[in-house]
Amino acid sequence: MLVGSYNPLFVVLSILVAILASFTALDMASRVSASQPRRIAARWLLAGGVAMGAGIWSMHFVGMLAFRLPIPLGYDLWLTLESLLVAVAASIFALWLVSRPTLPHLRLALGALLMGLGIAWMHYVGMSALKMSPEIDYDPIWFALSIIIAVGASWSALYIAFRLRTVEHALPPRLIAAMVMGLAIVGMHYTGMAAARFPANAVCTAAIGGGVPTEWLAACVVLLTVGVMAVVLTISLFEQRMQARLLHLRNSMLSASLDDARKELFHASQHDSLTRLPNRQLSHERIEQMLQDGQAFTVMSIDLDGFRHINGTFGSQTGDAALVEISERLRQLLPAEDLVGRLGGDQFVIATTLAQPEDVDAQAERIILAVNSVRAGGRDLRITASLGIAQYPQHGNNAAQLIAMAETAMAYSKQSGRNSHALFADWMNDNVEQDRRLLEDLRKAMGSAQLSLHYQPRVHADSGRISGAEALIRWRHPEHGYIPAERIIRLTEQSELMDAIGNWVLDEACRQMRSWQDAGNSEWRVSVNLSGRQLGSPKLLEDVRTALDRNELEPSRLILEISETAVMRDAENTIAVLRSVAGLGVGISIDDFGTGVSSLLHLKRLPATEIKIGRAFVLALEDSDEDVVIVSAIVALGHALNLQVVAKGIETQGQRSYVERLGCDHLQGYLLGRAVSAENFMRLHGGDAQHAAMEARLASFQASPE
């Protein structure tokens, strides 16, 4: 038998090639598993199979080249290529198998058997490429052992590749696994070589009959295999880095997007979606921050009067546009460090560092003025606002308390006639004990300078001159300032003090009217509001007659204003009392006509001389055609019944023009004059009477004969 030997350098080279092939197989397994979509995975499967197969095949032939016999050796080209194709096919199958989602034991065993047989086939076909004559004889035991080693090596390779395919940063484990797999494949090769027995007279016909020379085969195998694996690994490494960069970029973009989304969500959670103002939560937090400074500051609560009417008449889009416009005006009006927030609906909150009363009052007036005229949805809207004021530290020591106190003051501002502001006072907290104390203070104020009457002018629609005034009670409390008239009436109606207050108001109004009449204002009339308790009193007729007689005032100079609600409490008795009072010659005015539940039913029974159109109708005249129709109908009804018609609540020139064109007889509202003291009333409006007297004297002089 021919005795062979091995070149140590080529043996080492074959081991290195086997390890490199194994590492390529592991890398390709992970690449195929991670690739999406399927067409990309298929490309990596084909490329990886070729590289892995070429590596195994290269290891085999480097190992064959390491083997030396004392005769010339060569290799048949076609059998050599066949062994290469077998190695590539087995490798593609192996990569496909480990790229499956699962690898059960039975599938692993069958796969290892098929792959091991493929590797053995590649080895023994490669051996047959020598074309030895006589043929190579194989030892059965060593032959069987080589097959077993091939299957075992395949099982190990498949198992390790499947386990490491999804492991990130798996370079050290893959290197170790590649060494184990490479040594297993080398072990199979050299076991198969040990099984080969060459007869003593054997000749390599491939070397004689034009086979591929050993030197050329060695160069081609090494260059081809190393080149293929190097290209594939380079592409894999490049793609891996590109994927890492893309992943990092994607993660960075995702992180930035998440940060932006988180910021937007946080901003949205603390800001109103419509106006972008701080919402209730953030407003509370901002006020709490101001509290930490320890400096005095002011909190204002603003509520838009009758804003639902704008939404109902012009639609929510116009209402939303108005809210946005008001928000922008408030932001521009206040310094950047001040808080402007929206608590919800048409309610806003302001926190300003202003603390001096005169500064706060001036700022409140500017805020109300800024809200009054707004253009939204292509319309000029007239909007009024009620504003309540609370101050730190007088009215609270936390945000919730300060806002609550400001809202309480705002509610009293709304009750007091709207479009005004009020500073919070302890009595505004409506409870029994405070009502009791306030009522006791009112009882003490009777007959003192704390109580007075203010007078709001009413004007002839035709001439524009003063026709009289409405008397309104005012109480200037020594601690709490002015108490709204509605508060006074609510307190007194629940006690016997109502009779005394009512008689005092009636007598004081008659006295003042007598004084004005003596000053030459003979055409003026004064109107006094009657409470429900007074209307139900059998003494009303006597009280009215006494007040007129005491002040020597003609009954026609006095008008008593009543509400339909008060009449309905005891309609029959009230109507009888009013008829007796009207019999004296006193005028009877139905206040807020059109807002009651039975206006037309009782109008013909009441001895009324005039009707006053409700303020809500007048405020909406410029914006609502329906309200124009309603006011027009009320005027026509009043005139048909020979009643004077008074329009109250006039605040704009446009509203005045409407009611004048619709035929109202008298006008009343902030545009024509606010309620002032008797002295100021005479100073502001007394000139009209003097001017009228001069015209009367001139007309008399011109009419007298020469």
C-alpha positions in Angstrom: 0.0 0.0 0.0 1.0 3.5 -0.7 1.8 5.5 2.5 0.7 9.1 2.6 1.9 12.1 4.6 0.5 15.5 5.5 1.9 19.0 5.0 1.5 20.6 8.4 1.0 24.1 6.9 -1.9 23.0 4.8 -3.4 21.1 7.7 -3.4 24.2 9.8 -4.8 26.1 6.8 -7.6 23.6 6.4 -8.6 24.1 10.1 -8.6 27.9 9.7 -10.7 27.6 6.6 -13.2 25.3 8.4 -13.5 27.8 11.3 -13.9 30.7 8.9 -16.6 28.7 7.0 -18.4 27.9 10.3 -18.3 31.6 11.4 -19.8 32.5 8.0 -22.5 30.0 8.5 -23.4 31.4 11.9 -23.4 35.0 10.6 -25.6 34.0 7.6 -28.0 32.2 9.9 -28.6 35.3 11.9 -28.8 37.4 8.8 -31.4 35.2 7.1 -33.5 35.1 10.3 -33.4 38.9 10.8 -34.0 39.9 7.2 -37.4 41.2 6.1 -39.1 41.0 3.7 -38.9 37.5 2.3 -37.1 38.4 -0.9 -34.2 39.9 1.1 -34.1 36.8 3.3 -34.0 34.6 0.2 -31.0 36.6 -1.2 -29.1 36.2 2.0 -30.0 32.5 2.1 -28.6 32.0 -1.4 -25.5 34.1 -0.8 -24.9 32.5 2.6 -25.4 29.0 1.2 -22.8 29.6 -1.5 -20.3 31.1 0.9 -20.8 28.4 3.5 -20.7 25.6 0.9 -17.6 27.0 -0.7 -16.0 27.3 2.7 -16.7 23.6 3.6 -15.6 22.5 0.1 -12.5 24.6 0.4 -11.6 23.1 3.7 -12.0 19.6 2.2 -9.7 20.3 -0.7 -7.1 22.2 1.4 -7.1 19.1 3.5 -6.7 17.0 0.4 -3.9 19.2 -0.8 -2.2 18.7 2.6 -2.1 14.9 1.8 1.0 13.7 -0.1 1.5 10.3 -1.9 4.8 9.1 -3.5 3.0 9.5 -6.9 1.8 12.5 -8.9 -1.7 13.6 -8.0 -4.4 15.5 -10.0 -8.2 16.1 -9.8 -11.0 15.6 -12.3 -12.6 19.0 -13.0 -16.3 17.8 -13.3 -16.2 15.7 -10.2 -14.5 18.5 -8.3 -17.4 20.9 -9.4 -19.9 18.2 -8.4 -18.5 18.1 -4.9 -18.7 21.9 -4.7 -22.4 21.9 -5.8 -23.2 19.2 -3.2 -21.5 21.3 -0.5 -23.5 24.5 -1.5 -26.8 22.5 -1.6 -26.2 21.1 1.8 -25.3 24.5 3.2 -28.4 26.2 1.7 -30.6 23.5 3.3 -28.9 24.0 6.6 -29.4 27.8 6.6 -33.0 27.3 5.6 -33.6 24.9 8.4 -32.1 27.1 11.1 -34.0 30.2 9.8 -37.4 28.6 10.6 -39.3 30.0 13.7 -38.9 26.7 15.5 -36.6 23.7 15.3 -38.1 20.6 17.0 -35.9 17.7 17.9 -37.2 15.4 15.2 -36.6 18.1 12.5 -33.2 18.8 13.9 -32.3 15.1 13.8 -33.5 14.6 10.2 -31.8 17.8 9.2 -28.5 16.7 10.7 -28.8 13.4 9.0 -29.4 14.9 5.6 -26.7 17.6 6.0 -24.2 15.0 7.3 -24.8 12.7 4.4 -24.4 15.7 2.1 -21.0 16.6 3.6 -19.9 13.0 3.4 -21.1 12.9 -0.2 -19.1 16.0 -1.0 -16.0 14.5 0.7 -16.1 11.1 -1.1 -17.0 12.6 -4.5 -14.0 14.9 -4.0 -11.9 11.8 -3.2 -13.2 10.1 -6.3 -12.0 13.1 -8.4 -8.4 11.7 -8.0 -9.5 8.8 -10.3 -7.1 6.3 -8.7 -6.4 3.0 -10.5 -7.0 0.7 -9.0 -9.7 2.5 -7.0 -9.3 3.6 -3.4 -10.3 1.0 -0.9 -12.0 2.3 2.4 -11.9 0.7 5.8 -15.5 0.0 6.8 -15.0 1.0 10.4 -13.3 4.3 9.7 -15.8 4.9 6.8 -18.8 4.5 9.2 -17.1 6.6 11.8 -16.6 9.5 9.3 -20.3 9.3 8.5 -21.2 9.4 12.1 -18.9 12.4 12.7 -20.4 14.2 9.7 -23.9 13.7 11.1 -22.8 14.7 14.6 -21.0 17.8 13.3 -24.1 18.7 11.3 -26.3 18.3 14.4 -23.9 20.5 16.5 -23.7 23.1 13.7 -27.5 23.3 13.2 -28.2 23.5 17.0 -25.6 26.2 17.7 -26.6 28.2 14.6 -30.3 28.1 15.6 -29.5 29.2 19.2 -27.2 32.1 18.2 -29.2 33.4 15.3 -31.1 36.0 17.3 -28.5 36.8 19.9 -27.3 40.5 19.7 -23.6 41.3 20.1 -22.8 37.6 19.8 -19.3 37.9 18.4 -17.4 36.1 21.3 -20.0 33.2 21.4 -20.0 32.9 17.6 -16.2 32.7 17.5 -16.2 29.9 20.1 -19.1 28.1 18.3 -17.3 28.5 15.0 -14.2 26.9 16.4 -16.2 23.9 17.7 -18.0 23.5 14.4 -14.8 23.9 12.4 -13.0 21.3 14.4 -16.0 18.9 14.0 -16.0 19.3 10.2 -12.1 18.9 10.1 -12.5 15.8 12.2 -14.9 14.3 9.7 -12.6 15.0 6.8 -9.5 13.5 8.4 -11.4 10.5 9.6 -12.6 10.0 6.0 -9.0 10.3 4.9 -7.9 7.8 7.4 -10.5 5.3 6.0 -8.8 5.6 2.5 -6.3 2.8 1.5 -4.3 3.2 -1.6 -2.9 0.0 -3.3 0.9 -0.2 -3.8 0.6 -0.1 -7.6 -2.1 2.6 -7.7 -1.8 5.4 -10.3 -3.7 8.8 -10.3 -5.1 8.8 -13.8 -6.4 12.4 -13.3 -2.8 13.5 -13.1 -1.9 11.6 -16.3 -5.1 12.2 -18.3 -5.3 16.1 -18.2 -6.7 16.6 -14.7 -6.3 19.9 -12.9 -2.7 20.2 -11.5 -2.5 20.3 -7.7 -0.7 23.6 -7.6 -3.4 25.3 -9.7 -6.1 23.7 -7.8 -4.6 24.9 -4.5 -4.4 28.4 -5.6 -7.9 28.5 -7.1 -9.5 26.9 -4.1 -7.9 29.2 -1.6 -8.4 32.4 -3.6 -12.0 31.4 -4.6 -13.1 30.3 -1.1 -11.4 33.1 0.9 -12.6 35.7 -1.6 -16.2 34.5 -1.6 -16.3 34.3 2.2 -14.5 37.7 2.6 -17.0 39.4 0.2 -20.0 37.9 1.9 -18.7 38.7 5.4 -17.8 42.2 4.3 -21.2 42.8 2.9 -22.8 41.3 6.0 -20.6 43.5 8.2 -21.4 46.6 6.1 -25.1 45.9 6.2 -25.0 45.2 9.9 -23.3 48.6 10.5 -25.8 50.2 8.2 -28.7 48.6 10.1 -27.1 49.6 13.3 -26.9 53.2 12.1 -30.4 53.1 10.7 -31.6 51.6 14.0 -29.7 54.2 15.9 -31.1 56.9 13.6 -34.6 55.4 13.9 -34.3 55.2 17.6 -33.1 58.7 17.8 -35.9 59.9 15.6 -38.4 57.8 17.6 -36.9 59.2 20.8 -37.2 62.7 19.5 -40.7 62.1 18.3 -41.6 60.5 21.6 -40.1 63.5 23.4 -42.0 65.9 21.1 -45.2 63.9 21.6 -44.6 63.8 25.3 -44.1 67.5 25.4 -47.2 68.1 23.3 -49.3 65.8 25.5 -47.9 67.5 28.6 -48.7 70.9 27.1 -52.1 69.8 26.0 -52.8 68.4 29.5 -52.1 71.9 31.0 -53.5 74.2 28.3 -56.9 74.9 26.9 -57.2 73.3 23.4 -59.1 76.3 21.9 -57.4 79.4 23.3 -54.0 77.8 24.2 -54.3 79.5 27.6 -53.3 77.7 30.8 -56.2 75.5 31.9 -57.6 75.2 35.5 -54.9 72.8 36.6 -52.0 74.9 35.3 -53.6 78.1 36.5 -53.7 76.7 40.0 -50.0 75.7 39.8 -49.0 79.1 38.5 -50.9 80.8 41.4 -49.2 78.4 43.9 -45.9 79.5 42.5 -46.8 83.1 43.0 -47.7 82.3 46.6 -44.2 80.9 47.2 -42.8 84.4 46.5 -44.6 85.7 49.5 -45.5 89.0 47.7 -49.1 90.4 47.6 -50.9 89.8 44.4 -54.4 89.8 43.0 -56.6 87.1 41.4 -59.5 88.0 39.1 -62.3 85.8 37.9 -64.0 86.9 34.7 -67.3 85.6 33.3 -68.8 86.7 30.0 -72.4 87.8 30.5 -75.0 86.0 28.4 -72.4 84.3 26.2 -74.7 81.4 25.5 -76.8 83.8 23.5 -73.9 84.3 21.1 -73.5 80.6 20.6 -77.2 80.1 20.2 -77.7 82.9 17.7 -74.5 82.8 15.6 -73.3 79.2 16.2 -70.5 77.7 18.2 -67.8 78.7 15.6 -68.5 82.4 16.1 -68.5 81.8 19.9 -65.2 80.0 19.7 -63.7 82.8 17.5 -64.9 85.3 20.1 -63.2 83.4 22.9 -60.0 83.2 21.0 -60.1 87.0 20.3 -60.8 87.8 24.0 -58.0 85.5 25.1 -55.6 87.3 22.8 -56.7 90.7 24.0 -56.2 89.7 27.6 -52.7 88.4 26.8 -51.8 91.7 25.1 -53.3 93.8 27.9 -51.4 92.1 30.7 -47.6 91.8 31.3 -45.9 88.5 30.3 -45.3 87.5 33.9 -49.0 87.7 34.8 -51.3 84.7 34.4 -54.2 84.6 32.0 -56.0 81.3 32.1 -59.3 79.7 31.0 -61.1 77.9 33.7 -63.7 76.5 31.2 -66.6 77.7 29.1 -66.6 81.5 29.1 -64.8 81.9 32.4 -61.2 83.2 32.7 -58.8 83.8 35.5 -56.1 86.4 35.9 -53.4 86.6 38.4 -51.5 89.9 38.5 -48.8 91.3 40.7 -50.8 94.5 41.1 -51.9 94.9 44.7 -52.8 98.6 45.4 -56.6 99.1 45.3 -56.4 102.0 42.8 -54.2 100.0 40.4 -56.4 96.9 40.7 -59.5 98.9 40.0 -58.0 100.6 36.9 -56.8 97.3 35.6 -60.2 95.7 36.1 -61.8 98.6 34.2 -59.4 98.1 31.3 -60.1 94.4 31.2 -63.8 94.9 31.0 -63.4 97.6 28.3 -61.2 95.2 26.3 -63.9 92.5 26.4 -66.8 94.8 25.5 -66.2 95.1 21.8 -65.1 92.0 19.9 -65.1 91.1 16.2 -65.5 87.5 15.5 -67.0 85.5 12.6 -67.2 88.7 10.5 -69.4 90.3 13.1 -68.9 93.1 15.6 -70.2 91.6 18.9 -71.1 93.5 22.1 -70.0 91.4 25.1 -70.2 92.4 28.7 -68.2 90.8 31.5 -68.6 90.5 35.3 -65.3 90.5 37.2 -64.6 89.4 40.7 -61.4 90.2 42.6 -59.6 88.4 45.5 -56.3 89.4 47.0 -53.5 87.6 48.7 -53.0 87.4 51.7 -56.3 89.1 52.7 -58.7 86.6 51.1 -56.9 83.3 51.1 -53.5 81.5 51.3 -53.9 78.9 48.5 -54.8 78.9 44.8 -58.2 77.1 45.2 -59.3 79.5 47.9 -58.3 82.6 46.1 -60.0 81.5 42.9 -63.1 80.6 44.8 -63.2 84.0 46.5 -62.8 85.7 43.2 -65.6 83.7 41.7 -67.8 84.6 44.6 -67.1 88.3 44.0 -67.7 87.8 40.3 -71.2 86.3 41.0 -72.1 89.4 43.1 -70.8 91.7 40.3 -73.1 89.9 37.9 -76.0 90.3 40.3 -75.3 94.0 40.6 -75.9 94.8 37.0 -73.0 93.1 35.1 -70.2 94.7 33.1 -68.6 95.7 36.4 -66.2 94.5 39.0 -66.4 93.7 42.7 -63.8 93.1 45.4 -64.5 90.0 47.6 -65.9 90.6 51.0 -66.6 88.1 53.8 -70.3 88.8 53.6 -70.4 87.4 50.1 -69.9 83.9 51.5 -73.6 83.0 51.8 -74.3 81.4 55.1 -76.7 81.9 58.0 -74.3 83.4 60.5 -73.0 86.0 58.0 -76.6 86.8 56.9 -77.5 87.3 60.5 -74.6 89.6 61.2 -75.2 91.6 58.0 -78.8 92.0 58.7 -78.0 93.3 62.2 -75.5 95.8 60.6 -78.3 96.9 58.2 -80.7 97.5 61.1 -78.1 99.7 62.7 -77.5 101.5 59.4 -81.1 102.7 59.2 -81.2 106.5 59.5 -77.5 106.8 59.0 -75.4 108.0 56.1 -74.5 104.4 55.2 -77.8 104.1 53.4 -78.6 106.3 50.4 -80.4 106.4 47.1 -78.6 106.6 43.8 -80.5 107.7 40.7 -80.2 106.4 37.1 -81.5 108.8 34.5 -84.2 108.0 32.0 -84.4 110.0 28.8 -87.1 111.0 26.3 -86.5 109.1 23.1 -87.6 111.9 20.9 -86.0 114.9 22.6 -83.1 113.2 24.3 -83.8 115.1 27.5 -84.1 113.7 31.0 -87.6 112.6 31.8 -86.8 111.3 35.3 -84.8 108.8 37.2 -85.0 105.3 38.8 -84.2 105.3 42.6 -81.8 102.5 43.6 -80.8 101.7 47.2 -77.1 101.8 48.1 -75.5 100.6 51.3 -71.9 101.5 52.0 -70.9 99.1 54.8 -68.0 100.5 56.9 -66.0 97.3 56.5 -67.2 95.6 53.3 -67.8 98.6 51.0 -70.9 98.8 48.8 -73.3 95.9 49.3 -75.3 95.0 46.1 -79.0 96.0 46.2 -80.0 92.4 45.4 -78.2 91.3 48.6 -80.1 93.9 50.6 -83.4 92.9 49.2 -82.8 89.2 49.8 -81.9 89.9 53.4 -84.7 92.3 54.2 -87.5 90.2 52.5 -86.8 87.5 55.0 -87.3 89.8 58.0 -89.6 92.6 59.2 -86.9 95.1 58.2 -88.4 95.0 54.6 -91.3 97.2 55.6 -89.0 99.8 57.2 -86.5 99.8 54.3 -89.3 99.9 51.7 -91.0 102.9 53.4 -87.7 104.7 53.8 -86.9 104.3 50.1 -90.4 105.4 49.1 -90.2 108.5 51.4 -86.6 109.4 50.4 -87.4 109.2 46.7 -90.5 111.4 47.1 -88.5 113.9 49.1 -85.8 114.1 46.4 -88.4 114.4 43.7 -89.9 117.3 45.6 -86.5 118.9 45.8 -85.9 118.5 42.1 -89.3 119.9 41.3 -88.6 122.9 43.4 -85.4 123.4 41.4 -87.4 123.7 38.2 -87.6 120.1 37.1 -91.3 120.0 37.0 -91.5 117.3 34.2 -89.4 114.7 35.9 -90.7 111.6 37.5 -89.1 109.2 39.9 -89.6 105.4 39.9 -89.3 103.2 42.9 -89.0 99.4 42.8 -91.5 97.5 45.0 -90.6 94.1 46.5 -92.9 91.2 46.6 -93.4 91.7 50.3 -94.5 95.3 49.8 -97.0 94.3 47.1 -98.6 91.8 49.4 -98.9 94.3 52.2 -102.4 95.8 52.9 -100.5 98.9 54.1 -99.1 99.8 50.7 -101.9 102.2 49.8 -101.5 104.0 53.1 -97.7 104.1 52.9 -97.7 105.6 49.4 -100.3 108.2 50.3 -98.3 109.1 53.4 -95.1 109.6 51.5 -96.8 111.7 48.9 -98.5 113.9 51.5 -95.5 114.3 53.7 -93.4 115.6 50.7 -96.3 117.5 49.1 -95.6 115.6 45.8 -98.1 115.1 43.1 -98.9 111.4 42.6 -98.2 111.7 38.9 -94.6 112.4 39.7 -94.2 108.9 41.3 -93.9 105.6 39.4 -94.0 102.2 41.2 -92.1 99.4 39.4 -93.3 95.9 39.9 -92.3 92.5 38.5 -94.7 89.9 37.1 -93.2 87.3 39.4 -94.1 89.4 42.4 -97.6 89.8 41.1 -98.1 86.1 40.6 -97.5 85.3 44.3 -101.0 86.5 45.1 -102.4 87.8 41.9 -106.0 88.7 43.0 -105.0 90.6 46.1 -102.0 92.3 44.4 -104.0 93.5 41.5 -106.7 94.9 43.9 -104.0 96.8 45.9 -102.3 98.2 42.7 -105.7 99.4 41.4 -106.2 101.3 44.6 -102.7 102.8 44.4 -103.2 103.7 40.7 -106.4 105.5 41.8 -104.3 108.0 43.5 -102.7 109.0 40.2 -99.4 107.1 40.8 -97.9 105.4 37.7 -97.5 101.6 37.6 -94.6 100.2 35.6 -94.2 96.4 34.7 -90.5 95.8 34.9 -88.7 93.3 32.6 -91.8 92.9 30.5 -91.7 89.8 28.3 -89.7 87.6 30.7 -92.5 86.6 32.9 -94.7 83.5 32.5 -98.0 85.2 32.1 -97.4 88.7 30.6 -100.3 88.9 28.2 -102.7 87.2 30.5 -102.3 89.7 33.3 -101.3 92.8 31.4 -105.0 93.7 30.7 -105.9 93.3 34.4 -103.0 95.3 35.8 -103.5 99.1 36.1 -100.2 99.7 34.3 -99.2 103.0 32.8 -95.9 101.8 31.2 -93.9 98.6 30.5 -90.1 98.3 30.6 -88.5 96.0 28.0 -86.2 93.4 29.6 -82.5 94.1 29.4 -81.7 90.8 27.8 -83.8 91.7 24.7 -82.1 95.1 24.3 -78.5 93.7 24.6 -79.1 91.3 21.7 -80.7 93.8 19.3 -77.6 94.3 17.3 -76.9 90.6 16.8 -80.3 88.9 16.7 -83.1 89.5 14.3 -85.4 87.5 16.5 -84.9 90.0 19.4 -85.7 92.9 17.0 -89.0 91.2 16.2 -89.7 90.6 19.9 -89.0 94.2 20.9 -91.0 95.5 18.0 -94.0 93.4 19.0 -93.7 94.6 22.7 -93.7 98.3 21.6 -96.7 97.7 19.3 -98.6 96.0 22.1 -97.8 98.7 24.6 -98.9 101.5 22.3 -102.0 99.6 21.4 -102.9 99.6 25.1 -102.0 103.3 25.5 -98.9 102.4 27.6 -95.5 104.2 27.6 -92.7 101.8 26.6 -89.3 102.1 28.3 -86.2 100.3 27.0 -83.6 99.7 29.7 -80.1 98.3 29.6 -78.9 100.4 26.7 -75.1 100.2 26.5 -74.2 101.0 22.9 -75.2 103.6 20.4 -76.4 100.8 18.1 -78.8 99.6 20.7 -80.1 103.1 21.2 -80.7 103.6 17.5 -82.6 100.3 17.3 -85.0 101.1 20.2 -85.6 104.6 18.9 -86.5 103.4 15.4 -88.7 100.7 17.0 -90.7 103.4 18.8 -89.7 103.2 22.5 -90.8 106.3 24.4 -88.1 106.4 27.1 -84.5 105.1 27.3 -82.4 103.9 30.2 -79.0 102.3 30.5 -75.2 102.8 31.1 -74.9 104.7 27.7 -77.2 107.4 29.0 -75.9 107.5 32.5 -75.0 105.3 35.5 -76.7 105.5 38.9 -75.2 108.4 40.9 -76.0 110.3 44.1 -78.7 112.9 44.1 -76.2 115.7 44.1 -74.2 114.3 41.2 -77.4 113.6 39.3 -78.4 117.3 39.5 -75.0 118.4 38.6 -74.9 116.1 35.5 -78.4 116.3 34.3 -80.0 119.4 35.9 -79.1 121.6 33.0 -81.7 119.8 30.8 -84.5 121.2 32.9 -83.1 124.7 33.0 -82.7 124.6 29.2 -86.3 123.4 28.8 -87.5 126.3 31.1 -85.6 128.9 29.1 -87.1 127.5 25.9 -90.6 127.7 27.4 -90.1 131.3 28.5 -88.8 132.2 25.0 -91.8 130.6 23.4 -94.1 132.5 25.7 -92.4 135.8 24.9 -92.6 135.2 21.2 -96.3 134.4 21.5 -97.2 137.6 23.4 -98.5 140.6 21.5 -96.1 143.5 20.9 
